Amino acid sequence: MLSTKLKVGPNTSRYLELSRGITHYEYFVPEGDAPDYTIVMLHGTFGPMTVWDQMFAYLAGKGYRVLRFDFFGRGQSACPRLQYKADVFVSQTEELINRLQINNKLVVVGHSLGCIVGGEFAARNPMAIKAMVLVSPSGFPLKSRWIGRLIKSPCVGWFYMMMFGRAFLEKRIRRYYKKSLGLLEINNILDCQEDFKGFKRAYRSTLRYSPTTKYLQGYARLEKLKLPKLLVWGRGDRVTPFRKSVLALKVMPTVKLFPVDDAGHVPQVEQANAVNDILNPFLMSLQMP
């Protein structure tokens, strides 16, 4: 299940002051030889970076350079008052990478909204990207639900989120998983975010201003970069249904699709071993001449 505490590796969790505030990150650099690229993990709308716990540990154990971090408004990163457009997270990614002086090629691994952020990052920095991995990507057209329209409305949405946001988020979390979660599990997941002031405000703002259902042109543009691409999707995804993979293949015909059984919107959590078994051969293929 999703980590309920903000656990990070020993002596590798750090904080860095960026132009928009503190960013909480974990950057693993193995001793000795490593592949000539760095894996950058970008979480989704809800976050935080602990959604990568199993994958991060697996890749670090395999000797890869790996970076993950909390987007602004999530986890232990700052929660500035601004419109949470995708560009906010793209700029955060760029600034963090520059400040850490990561100069080798990047394999961007995005989940949900992180796929959109990764796509925009690649469009702005095409020469820096070696490959893309998309896990349960958002950005595909979906039927608008009344609660979604309410949350995005200027004044009423803010009031609803402040008064009933907890109940709204509980329902959202249930939809992330194929399995049924108990109330204690849901509360633990929520508590690890709501311990930090401003999360609900940032979450609602992201839904309003990021193209979570309108990114087909972005994926088509990503296809034109002719990068190696891997698409991992839970068959039981109730947030961005697996049937949208047909549309993904239409706009990105060269992507390699790997469905994951018995998984919802977070296959890297629910079926971590299966996803890691898909990912590692793909990463190893990037090292071949």
ABEGO torsion letter per residue (X at the ends): XBBABBBBBBGABBBBBBAAEBBBBBBBBBBEBBBABBBBBBBBAAOBAAAAAAAAAAAAAAGBBBBBBBBBGBEABBBBBBBBBAAAAAAAAAAAAAAAGBABBBBBBBBEAAAAAAAAAAAABAAABABBBBBGBBGBBBBBBAAAAAAABAAAAAAAAAAAAAAAAAAAAAAABABBBBAAAAAAAAAAAAABBGAAAAAAAAAAABBAABAAAAAAAAAAAGBBBBBBBBAABAABBAAAAAAAAAABAABBBBBBBGBBABAAAABAAAAAAAAAAAAAAAABX
